[in-house]
Amino acid sequence: MTDRPSPTPTPDRRQTLWVDPRFQSWFLVMTGGVGAITVTALWFAKWMFLKQYTQLAVTLNLPQGHPYYGFLATQSEALNWIMASVGGVGLLATSLWGIVLSHRIAGPILRLTRELEGMKTSGKLHPVKPREGDCFPELYTSFNQLAAARDQKSVTSPPVEKSKAA
């Protein structure tokens, strides 16, 4: 995830959860993929379970119209609905949480990156205040210590003159 332009800040400085679309999209795809793998594994376990019980009925020589087969079909349908409902709610919940969490991860990095890019033009580092709930609060602490040390160094150090070569 390098060589990409930094996302543009919102002009009115309001909070937005979609601070770094590339990272956050990747994060959501990954969390959705984990959810899809989990639901697929559960569906496969249900299929194996019902397959074993169907094989048991065949082993017991139950006729095709036996109520046991109807019971298995009813259970299979009920489990499908339950898994679809739980999977849908889980997907919605992980998507919402993924947006919030990716915002808390990408936000601090994005804010510090913008401040460092601003230093290119102004030559000054300004302290950055962490937002409530941001991940990596130690980044803010280290950055602010660096900014303070840099400011103090520029105040206490005399300017270095370049020697003129004749």
C-alpha positions in Angstrom: 0.0 0.0 0.0 2.6 2.5 -1.1 2.9 5.0 -3.9 -0.6 6.4 -3.5 -1.7 9.9 -3.1 -2.9 10.9 0.3 -6.7 11.2 0.5 -7.9 14.8 0.3 -9.3 16.2 3.6 -13.0 17.2 3.8 -13.2 20.9 3.1 -15.5 21.7 6.1 -13.4 19.5 8.5 -16.4 17.4 9.5 -15.8 13.9 10.7 -16.2 11.3 8.1 -15.7 7.5 8.6 -14.4 7.0 5.0 -11.0 8.6 5.5 -8.8 6.3 3.4 -11.0 4.5 0.8 -8.3 2.3 -0.5 -7.2 0.9 2.9 -10.7 0.8 4.2 -12.0 -1.1 1.2 -9.2 -3.6 1.5 -10.0 -4.0 5.2 -13.7 -4.5 4.6 -13.0 -7.1 1.8 -10.7 -9.0 4.2 -13.2 -9.0 7.1 -16.0 -9.9 4.7 -13.9 -12.8 3.3 -13.3 -14.1 6.8 -17.1 -14.0 7.4 -17.8 -15.8 4.1 -15.3 -18.5 4.9 -16.9 -19.0 8.4 -20.4 -19.2 7.0 -19.2 -21.6 4.3 -17.5 -23.8 6.9 -20.7 -23.9 9.0 -22.8 -24.7 5.9 -20.4 -27.5 5.0 -20.6 -28.9 8.6 -24.4 -28.9 8.4 -24.3 -30.7 5.1 -21.9 -33.3 6.5 -24.1 -33.8 9.5 -27.3 -34.3 7.5 -25.5 -36.5 5.0 -24.4 -38.8 7.9 -28.0 -39.0 9.1 -29.3 -39.7 5.6 -26.8 -42.5 5.3 -27.9 -43.9 8.6 -31.5 -44.0 7.3 -30.3 -45.9 4.2 -28.3 -48.3 6.4 -31.5 -49.0 8.5 -33.4 -49.7 5.2 -35.9 -47.0 5.8 -38.2 -46.6 2.8 -38.1 -43.4 0.7 -41.4 -42.1 2.0 -40.5 -42.5 5.7 -41.2 -39.5 7.9 -37.5 -39.5 9.0 -36.5 -38.2 5.6 -39.1 -35.4 5.9 -37.7 -34.6 9.3 -34.2 -34.3 7.8 -35.5 -32.1 5.0 -37.3 -29.8 7.5 -34.2 -29.5 9.7 -32.0 -28.8 6.6 -34.4 -26.0 5.5 -34.6 -24.5 9.1 -30.8 -24.6 9.4 -30.4 -22.9 6.0 -32.7 -20.0 7.1 -30.9 -19.7 10.4 -27.5 -19.6 8.8 -28.7 -17.2 6.2 -30.1 -14.9 8.8 -27.2 -15.1 11.2 -24.8 -14.7 8.2 -26.6 -11.6 7.0 -26.7 -10.0 10.4 -23.1 -11.0 10.9 -22.1 -9.5 7.6 -23.9 -6.2 8.4 -22.4 -6.0 11.9 -18.8 -6.8 10.7 -19.2 -4.3 7.8 -20.3 -1.5 10.2 -17.6 -2.4 12.7 -15.0 -2.8 9.9 -15.8 0.8 8.8 -15.4 2.1 12.3 -12.3 0.1 13.1 -10.6 1.0 9.8 -11.4 4.6 10.5 -9.7 4.4 13.9 -6.7 2.7 12.3 -6.4 4.9 9.1 -7.3 8.2 10.8 -4.2 8.6 13.0 -1.9 7.6 10.2 -3.6 9.9 7.8 -3.5 12.9 10.2 0.2 12.4 11.0 1.0 12.0 7.3 -0.8 15.3 6.4 1.1 17.1 9.2 4.4 15.7 7.9 3.5 16.8 4.3 2.6 20.2 5.7 6.0 20.4 7.2 7.5 20.3 3.6 6.0 23.8 2.9 6.0 25.4 6.3 9.1 23.8 7.9 7.2 23.5 11.2 5.6 20.5 12.9 2.5 21.2 14.9 1.3 19.0 17.8 -1.6 16.7 16.8 -4.3 16.0 19.3 -5.6 12.4 19.3 -9.3 11.8 18.8 -11.2 9.6 21.3 -11.1 6.0 20.2 -8.2 6.3 17.8 -5.8 3.3 17.6 -2.1 3.8 18.1 -2.2 6.7 20.6 1.6 6.2 21.1 2.1 7.6 17.5 0.6 10.9 18.6 2.8 10.9 21.7 6.0 10.2 19.8 5.0 12.7 17.0 4.3 15.5 19.5 7.5 14.8 21.4 9.4 15.0 18.1 7.6 18.3 17.2 8.4 19.7 20.6 12.1 18.6 20.4 12.4 20.0 16.9 10.9 23.4 17.9 13.1 23.6 21.0 16.2 22.7 18.9 15.4 25.5 16.4 14.9 28.0 19.2 18.1 27.2 21.2 20.4 26.5 18.2 22.0 29.5 16.5 21.5 29.6 12.8 24.3 27.8 10.9 26.0 30.1 8.4 27.3 28.8 5.1 30.9 29.6 4.4 31.4 31.5 1.3 34.0 30.0 -1.0 35.9 32.5 -3.1 
